Amino acid sequence: MGEGFTLWLTGLSGAGKSTLARALAPVIRERIGKVEVLDGDIVRENLSKGLGFSKEDRDTNIRRIGFVAQLLARNGVPVIVAAISPYRAIRDEMRRELGNFIEVHVDCSLEELMRRDVKGLYARALRGEIANFTGISDPYEAPLAAEVVVRSDREALEESSGKVVLRLEELGYLTSPANRPAAISLGGAE
C-alpha cells in the first residue's frame, strides 16, 4: 500500500472549502478507492472541543488535524483537510510534518463572503460583536505559494474542482482517466 497525501484547503469562513472537499472526495475515492475528509468545523466539535480562538488554540487545533491526517496518509489514505487555518507558519509546519502536502487556497472576496453569510457572522464581526473573527478582527495569512488557487467567487465548483484534480494528476497523486488500465474481461456468460 502506497503512502497517501494531504490536500489542505485553506481560506476564510464561507469561502467554499467544505463544498470543494465534498466535490473532490468522490473523484479521489473513484481513482484511489478511499479518501477521508477532515472538516474543520466537525473536527473542532469532536477532537478540539473546548479550544477557543486565540492564536495558540487555533495552532493546537491545526496540529491535531495534522496529526490525524498524518496517521491516515502514512496508511495509504488520501486526506482532504478543509480548515480555515489562518496562519501561514502553522500551515508551513504541517507541510514539513506531513510530507505529501498539497495546499489549495480557496480565495473569495469579502463582499461575496458577506453575501453568502446566512448566519450574519461577518456583519456581527464588523460591528465588533464577535472577537477574533478571521479576516475581520483576526488575521488571515493567505498562502504565498499554494499548489492551487481557486476563486470560489469567480469560478463554478466544477472549474475549481477540475483545477485541483488536474494539479493532483500533474503531481502524480492521481492518474488521469486516460492513463488507467482498461478493465480486463474474464469472459463468462453475458
Summary of the structure (lengths in Angstrom):
residues: 190
radius of gyration: 18.0
end to end distance: 33.4
largest distance: 70.3
contacts: 556
relative contact order: 0.20
helix: 44%
strand: 14%
